[in-house]
Amino acid sequence: MPHRHHLTSLIPAFALRQSLLGERYSRADLLADLLAGITVGVIAIPLAMALAIASGVAPQYGLYTAIIAGIIIAISGGSKLSVSGPTAAFVVLLAPISAQYGLGGLLLATVMSGVILLLMSLMRLGRLIQYIPEPVTLGFTGGIAIVIAMLQIKDIFALPIAALPEDFWHKVSTLSHVMPQAQWPSILVATVTLSVLVFWPKLTQKLPPHLPAILAGTLCALALGGVGFDVETIGSRFSFTLDDGTLMAGIPSVLPSFLLPWELPGVGGEPLTLNWQLVQNLLPSAMAIAMLGAIESLLCAVVVDGMTGNRHSANSELFGQGLGNLIAPFFGAIPATAAIARSAANVRAGAKSPLATVFHALTVLLALVLLAPVLAYIPMATMAALLLVVAWHMSEAKKSLHLIRRAHVSDVAVLLTCLILTVAFDMVIAIGVGIVLASLLLMGQLAASTRLVALDCGSDTVSPDIEAFRIDGPLFFAAADNLFSELMHRQNGAPILVLDWQNVSLLDAGGLSALERTVAWAQKQGREIRIVSVPFQALRALVKAGVQEKPGVLSFYPDMSAALKDTVANTD
């Protein structure tokens, strides 16, 4: 046993340690991981390329992300079966960065986001992400889905647009203006791809729909090309240069190599100049990437836990995400985080440990090395159709509609606000405003739940000079002033006021301040306040604030009976 404990301490990764050393890992488990990894790898190949294209970079960088970041995060993270790589949620953040700073700027922002995620892990902020309200999450993911779907219109209809404007309304205007120039061959390819993606799962669940959909779309494009109707493909849009200067179509069939992000081309084609100004310019984007990556990865971990009964380590998962996003960009990887759809597919395919995600990355690597010339034939309309389905799934439309029908009007307002702000402006603004709005509405609801209840203490046994009230709910800054004002208004002039605090769930600085003002009022009126049944949290707050008894003004009693007996004794 000591030897086993020593081995465990040598593996810092939470998920990998739990899988390989915390349980017995057999040859059957290894085979299950291999098969699951191949299955998810097949799904990841087209998705990684499509997401890279949507982010404004060449498709191979999406494959590099699935390979390098996928392996690093799998072996260093805190979620046992999560699969990491490029995700659709990042598209709305990455496309503007690559448009403004080029590939080099995007990779540098990724490195910076990795540092931020590592700091979040070291500060143990993993659990705080769970406090983001569900309406905020549904709102910004729904908004992201709308933006992603809009970005695919250009390739689905083969519209002659060099680049879409950043502003949403300008996008709508531009697309509307050129829509009459839509090309029917591209629309046909996209329709075929979409049809297979939608109807294939109804035929069989054994093979994911992505592969047959890609094949159907590619064959359709080849058939159209054979009769003179060309459809744009990965090979016709993207190219790379060999060492001897030869220009080749498609993507390079080589392993990702080490590179310095700031030495890659910026938007103008010239290498970036690494300086403090560039870091300052990219810092807001890096923080947004880190925040979204943290939210996505921890939400995914929760989903996987629900499917498997496992338990993830939030801070370890942030550490793995940070390490992956810090190292992988030096091999050409764009931002990565855990992908819910791929992780769910990993679970359903029978994965047993993080090695399944490693095998998924190796499957993508083999496809890059062996199938790069074949991948160049995939039509852009097919990739756009694939992302359209991804956007639909990530929107969680059914869940949002259910919330709109059943939830409180304040939750609906938060959801719609986040969705509209994400579409009209950006996700960072939407999350910030959504959290603030949700917090304000929650505080309003909590304040409304705090009540002052008059108590009947039995007039035959208690002096008529006493009046008693019970406080139900939190005594915090949003409720305390109104509650104590109500107390002053409702009391009938009795010399002694007894306040039962047994149902006071929270006492904060605002509540303490309101209490002090009420005590000062009582002292001026020549009256006494007696507080009974103080719960532990409120008692700790009172002690920390230095609130002490004042004879004839403020007293504390363990319960109501003690306060009433003291009154009777004084009367006698």
C-alpha positions as CSV (number, residue, x, y, z in Angstrom):
1,M,0.0,0.0,0.0
2,P,2.8,2.6,0.8
3,H,4.2,1.9,-2.7
4,R,0.8,2.5,-4.3
5,H,0.4,5.8,-2.4
6,H,3.9,6.9,-3.6
7,L,3.0,6.2,-7.2
8,T,-0.2,8.2,-6.8
9,S,1.7,11.2,-5.5
10,L,3.9,11.1,-8.6
11,I,0.8,11.8,-10.8
12,P,-0.5,15.3,-10.2
13,A,-3.4,15.0,-12.6
14,F,-6.6,14.4,-10.7
15,A,-8.6,12.5,-13.3
16,L,-5.7,10.4,-14.6
17,R,-4.7,9.5,-11.1
18,Q,-8.2,8.5,-10.1
19,S,-8.6,6.4,-13.3
20,L,-5.3,4.5,-13.3
21,L,-4.3,4.3,-9.7
22,G,-7.5,4.9,-7.8
23,E,-9.2,2.0,-9.5
24,R,-8.1,-1.2,-11.2
25,Y,-7.4,-0.5,-14.9
26,S,-7.6,-3.6,-17.0
27,R,-6.9,-4.6,-20.6
28,A,-10.6,-4.5,-21.3
29,D,-10.7,-0.9,-20.1
30,L,-7.8,-0.1,-22.4
31,L,-9.6,-1.6,-25.4
32,A,-12.8,0.3,-24.4
33,D,-10.8,3.6,-24.3
34,L,-9.2,2.9,-27.7
35,L,-12.6,2.3,-29.4
36,A,-14.1,5.3,-27.7
37,G,-11.2,7.5,-28.7
38,I,-11.4,6.4,-32.3
39,T,-15.2,7.1,-32.3
40,V,-14.8,10.6,-30.9
41,G,-11.8,11.3,-33.1
42,V,-13.9,10.7,-36.2
43,I,-16.4,13.3,-34.9
44,A,-13.6,15.7,-34.0
45,I,-11.8,15.8,-37.4
46,P,-14.4,17.7,-39.3
47,L,-15.5,19.8,-36.3
48,A,-12.0,20.9,-35.5
49,M,-11.4,22.1,-39.1
50,A,-14.8,23.8,-39.3
51,L,-14.3,25.6,-36.1
52,A,-10.9,26.8,-37.1
53,I,-12.3,28.1,-40.4
54,A,-15.1,29.9,-38.5
55,S,-12.5,31.4,-36.2
56,G,-10.7,33.0,-39.1
57,V,-7.7,30.6,-39.4
58,A,-6.7,27.7,-41.7
59,P,-8.3,24.3,-40.8
60,Q,-5.1,22.6,-39.8
61,Y,-4.9,24.8,-36.7
62,G,-8.1,23.3,-35.5
63,L,-6.6,19.8,-35.9
64,Y,-3.5,20.9,-34.0
65,T,-5.8,22.1,-31.2
66,A,-7.6,18.8,-30.9
67,I,-4.2,16.9,-30.9
68,I,-2.0,19.0,-28.6
69,A,-4.4,20.6,-26.3
70,G,-6.6,17.5,-26.3
71,I,-3.7,15.4,-24.9
72,I,-2.3,17.9,-22.4
73,I,-5.7,18.7,-20.9
74,A,-6.7,15.0,-20.7
75,I,-3.7,14.0,-18.7
76,S,-3.5,17.1,-16.5
77,G,-7.2,18.0,-15.9
78,G,-9.8,17.2,-13.3
79,S,-12.6,15.6,-15.3
80,K,-12.2,12.0,-16.1
81,L,-14.0,11.7,-19.5
82,S,-14.2,15.3,-20.8
83,V,-12.8,15.8,-24.3
84,S,-11.2,19.1,-25.0
85,G,-10.5,20.9,-28.3
86,P,-11.8,23.8,-30.3
87,T,-15.4,24.6,-29.5
88,A,-18.2,26.6,-31.2
89,A,-18.6,28.9,-28.2
90,F,-15.1,30.4,-28.9
91,V,-16.0,31.4,-32.5
92,V,-17.5,34.7,-31.7
93,L,-14.5,35.7,-29.6
94,L,-11.8,34.4,-31.9
95,A,-13.0,35.6,-35.3
96,P,-12.6,39.3,-34.3
97,I,-9.1,38.7,-32.8
98,S,-7.8,36.9,-35.9
99,A,-9.3,39.6,-38.1
100,Q,-7.5,42.3,-36.2
101,Y,-4.3,40.7,-35.1
102,G,-3.9,37.6,-37.4
103,L,-2.9,34.1,-36.4
104,G,0.0,35.4,-34.3
105,G,-2.2,37.6,-32.2
106,L,-4.8,34.8,-31.8
107,L,-2.1,32.4,-30.5
108,L,-0.6,35.0,-28.2
109,A,-4.0,35.7,-26.7
110,T,-4.4,31.9,-26.2
111,V,-1.1,31.8,-24.3
112,M,-2.3,34.7,-22.1
113,S,-5.6,33.0,-21.4
114,G,-3.7,29.8,-20.3
115,V,-1.8,31.9,-17.8
116,I,-5.1,33.4,-16.5
117,L,-6.7,29.9,-16.2
118,L,-3.7,28.7,-14.2
119,L,-4.0,31.7,-11.9
120,M,-7.7,30.9,-11.4
121,S,-6.8,27.3,-10.5
122,L,-4.1,28.4,-8.0
123,M,-6.6,30.8,-6.4
124,R,-9.1,28.0,-6.2
125,L,-11.8,29.8,-8.1
126,G,-13.2,26.7,-9.7
127,R,-16.3,26.4,-7.6
128,L,-17.2,30.1,-8.1
129,I,-18.0,29.5,-11.7
130,Q,-21.0,27.5,-10.5
131,Y,-22.6,30.7,-9.2
132,I,-23.2,32.0,-12.7
133,P,-27.0,31.7,-13.0
134,E,-28.5,29.4,-15.6
135,P,-30.5,32.1,-17.4
136,V,-27.1,33.9,-18.0
137,T,-25.6,30.7,-19.4
138,L,-28.6,29.9,-21.6
139,G,-28.7,33.5,-22.8
140,F,-25.2,33.9,-24.0
141,T,-24.9,30.4,-25.4
142,G,-28.2,31.0,-27.3
143,G,-26.7,34.3,-28.6
144,I,-23.5,32.6,-29.6
145,A,-25.5,30.0,-31.5
146,I,-27.3,32.7,-33.5
147,V,-24.1,34.5,-34.4
148,I,-22.4,31.2,-35.4
149,A,-25.4,30.3,-37.6
150,M,-25.3,33.7,-39.2
151,L,-21.6,33.3,-40.0
152,Q,-22.4,30.1,-42.0
153,I,-24.8,31.8,-44.4
154,K,-21.9,33.1,-46.5
155,D,-20.6,29.5,-47.2
156,I,-23.9,27.8,-47.4
157,F,-25.1,30.2,-50.2
158,A,-21.6,30.8,-51.6
159,L,-22.0,34.5,-51.4
160,P,-19.3,36.7,-52.9
161,I,-18.2,38.4,-49.6
162,A,-14.5,38.7,-48.7
163,A,-15.2,39.1,-45.0
164,L,-18.3,39.8,-43.0
165,P,-18.5,43.0,-40.8
166,E,-18.0,42.7,-37.1
167,D,-21.3,44.5,-36.2
168,F,-24.4,42.3,-36.2
169,W,-26.6,44.7,-38.0
170,H,-24.0,45.4,-40.7
171,K,-23.8,41.6,-41.1
172,V,-27.5,41.4,-41.7
173,S,-27.3,44.3,-44.1
174,T,-24.4,42.8,-46.1
175,L,-25.9,39.4,-46.3
176,S,-29.3,40.8,-47.4
177,H,-27.6,42.9,-50.1
178,V,-25.8,39.9,-51.8
179,M,-28.3,37.2,-51.2
180,P,-29.6,37.4,-54.8
181,Q,-26.2,36.1,-55.9
182,A,-26.5,32.8,-54.0
183,Q,-25.2,29.8,-55.9
184,W,-27.6,26.8,-56.1
185,P,-24.8,24.1,-56.2
186,S,-23.5,25.2,-52.8
187,I,-27.1,25.3,-51.4
188,L,-27.6,21.7,-52.7
189,V,-24.4,20.4,-51.1
190,A,-25.4,22.1,-47.8
191,T,-28.9,20.6,-48.0
192,V,-27.6,17.1,-48.6
193,T,-25.2,17.5,-45.7
194,L,-27.9,18.8,-43.4
195,S,-30.3,16.0,-44.4
196,V,-27.8,13.3,-43.5
197,L,-26.9,15.1,-40.2
198,V,-30.6,15.3,-39.2
199,F,-31.9,11.9,-40.4
200,W,-28.9,9.6,-39.9
201,P,-29.3,9.3,-36.1
202,K,-32.9,8.0,-36.8
203,L,-31.4,5.2,-38.9
204,T,-28.6,4.1,-36.5
205,Q,-26.8,5.2,-33.4
206,K,-23.7,3.0,-34.0
207,L,-22.0,5.4,-36.4
208,P,-22.0,9.2,-35.6
209,P,-23.7,11.2,-38.4
210,H,-20.7,13.5,-39.0
211,L,-18.7,11.0,-41.1
212,P,-21.6,10.0,-43.5
213,A,-22.7,13.6,-43.7
214,I,-19.2,14.7,-44.8
215,L,-19.0,11.9,-47.3
216,A,-22.4,12.7,-48.7
217,G,-21.6,16.4,-49.1
218,T,-18.2,15.7,-50.7
219,L,-19.6,13.2,-53.1
220,C,-22.4,15.6,-54.0
221,A,-19.8,18.3,-54.7
222,L,-17.7,16.0,-56.8
223,A,-20.7,15.0,-58.8
224,L,-21.6,18.6,-59.5
225,G,-18.0,19.4,-60.4
226,G,-18.1,16.5,-62.9
227,V,-20.9,18.3,-64.8
228,G,-19.3,21.7,-64.7
229,F,-20.7,23.2,-61.5
230,D,-17.8,23.9,-59.1
231,V,-18.3,24.1,-55.4
232,E,-15.7,25.8,-53.1
233,T,-13.7,23.3,-51.0
234,I,-11.0,23.4,-48.4
235,G,-8.5,22.8,-51.1
236,S,-9.7,25.7,-53.3
237,R,-9.8,28.2,-50.4
238,F,-6.8,27.2,-48.3
239,S,-3.2,26.5,-49.3
240,F,0.3,26.1,-47.7
241,T,3.9,26.5,-48.9
242,L,6.4,23.7,-48.9
243,D,10.0,24.2,-47.8
244,D,11.1,24.5,-51.4
245,G,8.5,27.3,-52.0
246,T,5.9,25.2,-53.8
247,L,2.4,26.3,-53.2
248,M,0.0,23.4,-52.3
249,A,-3.8,23.3,-52.0
250,G,-5.5,22.2,-48.8
251,I,-3.7,21.5,-45.5
252,P,-0.2,20.2,-44.8
253,S,0.1,16.5,-43.9
254,V,2.8,17.2,-41.3
255,L,3.0,17.1,-37.5
256,P,2.6,20.3,-35.7
257,S,6.0,21.9,-35.0
258,F,7.2,24.2,-32.3
259,L,6.8,27.9,-33.0
260,L,6.7,31.3,-31.2
261,P,3.2,32.8,-31.6
262,W,4.5,36.4,-31.7
263,E,6.8,35.5,-34.7
264,L,3.8,34.4,-36.8
265,P,2.2,36.8,-39.3
266,G,-0.2,39.4,-38.0
267,V,-3.2,40.6,-40.0
268,G,-0.9,42.4,-42.5
269,G,1.3,39.4,-43.2
270,E,4.2,40.8,-41.2
271,P,5.4,39.1,-38.0
272,L,4.0,40.6,-34.8
273,T,6.2,42.7,-32.6
274,L,5.9,41.5,-29.0
275,N,5.6,44.5,-26.8
276,W,3.7,45.7,-23.7
277,Q,1.2,47.6,-25.9
278,L,0.3,44.4,-27.8
279,V,-0.1,42.5,-24.5
280,Q,-2.4,45.3,-23.1
281,N,-4.5,45.2,-26.3
282,L,-4.9,41.5,-26.2
283,L,-5.5,41.2,-22.4
284,P,-9.3,41.8,-22.5
285,S,-9.7,39.1,-25.2
286,A,-7.5,36.8,-23.2
287,M,-9.6,37.3,-20.1
288,A,-12.8,36.6,-22.1
289,I,-11.3,33.4,-23.6
290,A,-10.2,32.3,-20.1
291,M,-13.6,33.0,-18.6
292,L,-15.5,31.3,-21.3
293,G,-13.1,28.4,-21.3
294,A,-13.6,28.0,-17.5
295,I,-17.4,28.1,-17.8
296,E,-17.5,25.7,-20.7
297,S,-15.1,23.2,-19.2
298,L,-16.8,23.1,-15.8
299,L,-20.3,22.9,-17.3
300,C,-19.1,20.0,-19.4
301,A,-17.6,18.3,-16.3
302,V,-20.9,18.6,-14.5
303,V,-22.7,17.1,-17.5
304,V,-20.2,14.2,-17.7
305,D,-20.6,13.6,-13.9
306,G,-24.3,13.4,-14.3
307,M,-23.9,10.8,-17.1
308,T,-21.3,8.7,-15.3
309,G,-21.8,9.2,-11.5
310,N,-18.2,10.4,-11.3
311,R,-17.0,13.5,-9.5
312,H,-14.7,16.0,-11.1
313,S,-12.2,18.4,-9.4
314,A,-13.1,21.9,-10.5
315,N,-9.7,23.5,-9.7
316,S,-7.8,20.6,-11.2
317,E,-9.9,21.0,-14.4
318,L,-9.0,24.7,-14.5
319,F,-5.3,23.7,-14.1
320,G,-5.5,21.3,-17.0
321,Q,-7.3,23.8,-19.2
322,G,-4.7,26.5,-18.3
323,L,-1.8,24.2,-19.0
324,G,-3.2,23.1,-22.3
325,N,-3.9,26.6,-23.5
326,L,-0.5,27.8,-22.3
327,I,1.6,25.1,-24.1
328,A,-0.5,24.2,-27.2
329,P,-0.3,27.6,-29.0
330,F,3.5,27.0,-29.3
331,F,2.5,24.2,-31.7
332,G,-0.2,26.2,-33.6
333,A,-3.2,25.5,-31.4
334,I,-6.0,28.0,-31.0
335,P,-8.0,28.2,-27.7
336,A,-9.4,24.9,-26.4
337,T,-11.9,23.9,-23.8
338,A,-14.0,20.8,-22.9
339,A,-16.7,20.1,-25.6
340,I,-20.0,18.9,-24.2
341,A,-21.1,17.1,-27.4
342,R,-17.8,15.2,-27.9
343,S,-17.5,14.4,-24.1
344,A,-21.0,13.0,-24.2
345,A,-20.1,10.9,-27.2
346,N,-17.0,9.7,-25.4
347,V,-19.2,8.5,-22.5
348,R,-21.7,6.8,-24.7
349,A,-18.9,5.1,-26.6
350,G,-17.8,3.4,-23.4
351,A,-14.7,5.4,-22.4
352,K,-13.2,4.4,-19.0
353,S,-10.4,6.9,-18.4
354,P,-8.7,10.0,-19.8
355,L,-6.7,7.7,-22.1
356,A,-9.8,7.7,-24.3
357,T,-9.3,11.4,-25.0
358,V,-5.6,10.8,-25.7
359,F,-6.6,8.1,-28.3
360,H,-9.1,10.6,-29.8
361,A,-6.2,13.1,-30.3
362,L,-4.0,10.4,-31.8
363,T,-6.9,9.5,-34.2
364,V,-7.0,13.2,-35.3
365,L,-3.2,13.1,-35.7
366,L,-3.3,10.0,-38.0
367,A,-6.0,11.7,-40.1
368,L,-3.8,14.8,-40.5
369,V,-0.8,12.8,-41.6
370,L,-2.5,10.2,-43.7
371,L,-5.7,11.9,-45.0
372,A,-4.8,15.5,-45.5
373,P,-5.1,15.3,-49.4
374,V,-8.5,13.7,-49.0
375,L,-9.7,16.3,-46.5
376,A,-9.0,19.0,-49.1
377,Y,-12.0,17.8,-51.1
378,I,-14.5,18.6,-48.3
379,P,-16.8,21.4,-49.5
380,M,-17.0,24.7,-47.6
381,A,-20.8,24.4,-47.7
382,T,-20.6,21.0,-45.9
383,M,-18.4,22.5,-43.2
384,A,-20.9,25.3,-42.8
385,A,-23.8,22.9,-42.6
386,L,-22.0,21.0,-39.9
387,L,-21.5,24.1,-37.9
388,L,-25.2,25.0,-38.3
389,V,-26.1,21.8,-36.6
390,V,-23.5,22.4,-33.9
391,A,-25.0,25.9,-33.3
392,W,-28.5,24.4,-33.0
393,H,-27.4,21.9,-30.4
394,M,-25.4,24.4,-28.4
395,S,-28.3,26.8,-28.3
396,E,-30.3,24.5,-26.0
397,A,-33.4,25.9,-27.5
398,K,-35.7,23.4,-25.8
399,K,-34.2,24.2,-22.4
400,S,-34.5,27.9,-23.0
401,L,-38.2,27.6,-24.1
402,H,-38.9,25.6,-21.0
403,L,-37.4,28.2,-18.8
404,I,-39.3,31.0,-20.6
405,R,-42.6,29.1,-20.0
406,R,-42.0,28.0,-16.4
407,A,-39.5,30.4,-14.8
408,H,-40.1,33.7,-12.9
409,V,-40.3,36.8,-15.2
410,S,-37.0,38.0,-13.8
411,D,-35.2,34.9,-15.0
412,V,-36.7,35.3,-18.4
413,A,-35.6,38.9,-18.5
414,V,-32.0,37.9,-17.7
415,L,-32.0,35.2,-20.4
416,L,-33.4,37.5,-23.1
417,T,-31.0,40.4,-22.1
418,C,-28.0,38.1,-22.3
419,L,-29.1,36.7,-25.6
420,I,-29.7,40.1,-27.2
421,L,-26.5,41.6,-25.9
422,T,-24.5,38.7,-27.1
423,V,-25.9,39.0,-30.6
424,A,-25.9,42.8,-30.8
425,F,-22.6,43.4,-29.0
426,D,-20.5,40.6,-27.6
427,M,-20.4,37.8,-25.1
428,V,-18.2,39.6,-22.5
429,I,-20.7,42.5,-22.2
430,A,-23.6,40.0,-22.1
431,I,-22.1,37.9,-19.2
432,G,-21.2,41.0,-17.2
433,V,-24.6,42.6,-17.6
434,G,-26.4,39.3,-17.1
435,I,-24.6,38.5,-13.8
436,V,-25.2,42.0,-12.4
437,L,-28.9,42.0,-13.5
438,A,-29.5,38.5,-12.1
439,S,-27.8,39.5,-8.8
440,L,-29.9,42.6,-8.5
441,L,-33.1,40.8,-9.2
442,L,-32.2,38.0,-6.8
443,M,-31.4,40.6,-4.1
444,G,-34.8,42.1,-4.8
445,Q,-36.5,38.8,-4.4
446,L,-34.6,38.0,-1.2
447,A,-35.4,41.5,0.2
448,A,-39.1,40.9,-0.5
449,S,-38.9,37.6,1.3
450,T,-37.8,39.2,4.6
451,R,-40.8,39.8,6.8
452,L,-41.7,41.2,10.1
453,V,-44.3,39.1,12.0
454,A,-46.1,40.3,15.2
455,L,-46.1,37.7,18.0
456,D,-48.8,37.1,20.6
457,C,-46.9,36.3,23.8
458,G,-49.9,35.8,26.0
459,S,-51.2,39.0,27.6
460,D,-52.2,37.2,30.9
461,T,-48.6,36.2,31.7
462,V,-46.6,39.1,30.2
463,S,-46.5,42.7,31.1
464,P,-48.5,45.0,28.7
465,D,-45.3,47.0,28.4
466,I,-43.8,44.4,26.1
467,E,-44.3,43.9,22.3
468,A,-42.7,41.0,20.3
469,F,-41.9,40.5,16.7
470,R,-40.3,37.7,14.7
471,I,-38.0,38.4,11.7
472,D,-38.2,35.9,8.9
473,G,-35.5,35.9,6.3
474,P,-32.0,37.5,5.7
475,L,-31.2,40.8,7.3
476,F,-28.9,42.2,4.6
477,F,-28.4,45.6,3.1
478,A,-31.3,45.4,0.6
479,A,-33.9,44.4,3.3
480,A,-32.7,45.6,6.7
481,D,-33.5,49.3,6.4
482,N,-37.1,48.7,5.2
483,L,-37.7,46.0,7.8
484,F,-36.5,48.2,10.8
485,S,-38.4,51.2,9.4
486,E,-41.5,48.9,9.4
487,L,-40.8,47.9,13.0
488,M,-40.7,51.6,14.0
489,H,-44.0,52.2,12.2
490,R,-45.8,49.1,13.5
491,Q,-44.8,49.2,17.2
492,N,-47.4,50.6,19.6
493,G,-45.1,52.5,22.0
494,A,-44.4,49.6,24.4
495,P,-41.2,50.3,26.5
496,I,-39.8,46.9,25.6
497,L,-39.5,45.4,22.1
498,V,-38.5,41.7,21.8
499,L,-37.2,40.6,18.4
500,D,-37.1,36.9,17.7
501,W,-34.2,36.2,15.3
502,Q,-34.4,32.4,15.0
503,N,-35.3,32.6,11.3
504,V,-32.7,35.2,10.4
505,S,-30.7,33.3,7.8
506,L,-28.1,36.1,7.2
507,L,-26.8,39.2,8.8
508,D,-24.4,41.4,6.9
509,A,-22.9,44.9,7.3
510,G,-26.0,46.6,6.0
511,G,-28.1,44.7,8.6
512,L,-25.7,45.6,11.4
513,S,-25.8,49.3,10.4
514,A,-29.7,49.3,10.3
515,L,-29.7,47.6,13.7
516,E,-27.4,50.2,15.2
517,R,-29.6,53.0,13.9
518,T,-32.6,51.3,15.4
519,V,-30.8,50.9,18.8
520,A,-30.0,54.6,18.7
521,W,-33.6,55.4,18.0
522,A,-34.7,53.2,20.9
523,Q,-32.2,54.9,23.2
524,K,-33.6,58.3,22.3
525,Q,-37.1,57.1,23.0
526,G,-36.1,55.6,26.3
527,R,-37.0,52.1,25.2
528,E,-35.3,48.7,25.3
529,I,-34.7,46.2,22.5
530,R,-34.3,42.5,23.4
531,I,-33.0,40.1,20.8
532,V,-33.6,36.4,21.3
533,S,-32.6,33.1,19.5
534,V,-29.7,34.5,17.5
535,P,-28.4,31.9,15.0
536,F,-24.7,31.2,14.7
537,Q,-24.0,33.2,11.5
538,A,-25.7,36.3,12.9
539,L,-24.1,35.8,16.3
540,R,-20.6,35.6,14.7
541,A,-21.4,38.8,12.7
542,L,-22.4,40.6,15.9
543,V,-19.3,39.6,17.8
544,K,-17.0,40.5,14.9
545,A,-18.7,43.9,14.7
546,G,-18.2,44.5,18.4
547,V,-21.9,44.8,19.2
548,Q,-22.4,44.7,23.0
549,E,-25.3,44.8,25.4
550,K,-26.3,48.2,26.8
551,P,-28.3,47.9,30.0
552,G,-31.8,49.2,29.5
553,V,-31.2,49.7,25.7
554,L,-30.0,46.4,24.1
555,S,-30.0,42.9,25.5
556,F,-29.6,39.4,24.2
557,Y,-31.4,36.3,25.4
558,P,-31.1,32.6,24.4
559,D,-34.9,32.3,23.7
560,M,-38.2,34.1,24.0
561,S,-39.1,32.5,27.3
562,A,-36.0,33.9,29.0
563,A,-36.7,37.4,27.7
564,L,-40.3,37.2,28.9
565,K,-39.4,35.8,32.3
566,D,-36.9,38.6,32.8
567,T,-39.7,41.1,32.1
568,V,-42.0,39.4,34.6
569,A,-39.2,39.4,37.2
570,N,-38.5,43.1,36.7
571,T,-42.2,43.9,37.0
572,D,-42.5,42.0,40.3
